[in-house]
Amino acid sequence: MNKKRLLIVFMRNPVLGKTKTRLANDVGDRMAYEVYVKLLEHTHRVAKYAICDKIVYYSDKIIHNDIWEKELFMKAVQSKGDIGMRMEAAFAKAFSDGYQSVVVTGTDIFGLTTGIINMAFYKLKSNDFVIGPAKDGGYYLLGMNKMNYDLFRNKKWSSEIVYGQTIKNFGRSKYYSLPELTDLDTLDDVGYLIDMESLYNKTIQNG
């Protein structure tokens, strides 16, 4: 284990009718579920090669025989409360376990790459925080070298102002902003997913 770096992946247990609910309003539960499964597979693919320890936080219960290999990923269940409270608990646990740089990401960003994750840890060598802005005004990745509780409190979660609120909490601390990516939540975003998947497949085929 590498006690210096930890990647936290927050995910929802894939249950029909309970994932990507905003998207389901446009395309139905089945397609929304299938989109989410693709997102999980993509996140797993990019996270497994990141140069760090890794832990997956399930929303409801741990699934032992799924795509997240026990040889590569530790597993836990998210705490109770809103997303801020749950991330706060995960970061606090990571730092109490002795990790020096901790990064959290979710499973809704098809543009996420292994390179972006590794870049986040690299930038934490010379910055106090790193953040990946999402086009909807939130963020898809957050990293830090020491606990900052303000980042998880008094936020209007799932709104277009979360990124701005978080940046203010950095104060005068040095931070690095990663490339802006799209959080897949709407019907328009599904078109983006199809385009990105096509591009990804072409890249693989062309070496």
PEPE-V985043 format. One record per helix or strand. SS is the DSSP state (h for helix, s for strand). FROM is the first residue (numbers start at 0). TO is the last residue. Records with the same first field share a line. If there is no record, write none. Layout:
# PEPE-V985043
SS = FROM-TO, FROM-TO
This chain:
# PEPE-V985043
s = 4-10, 52-57, 73-76, 100-104, 128-133, 138-143, 174-180
h = 20-26, 28-46, 82-95, 113-122, 148-151, 161-169, 186-204
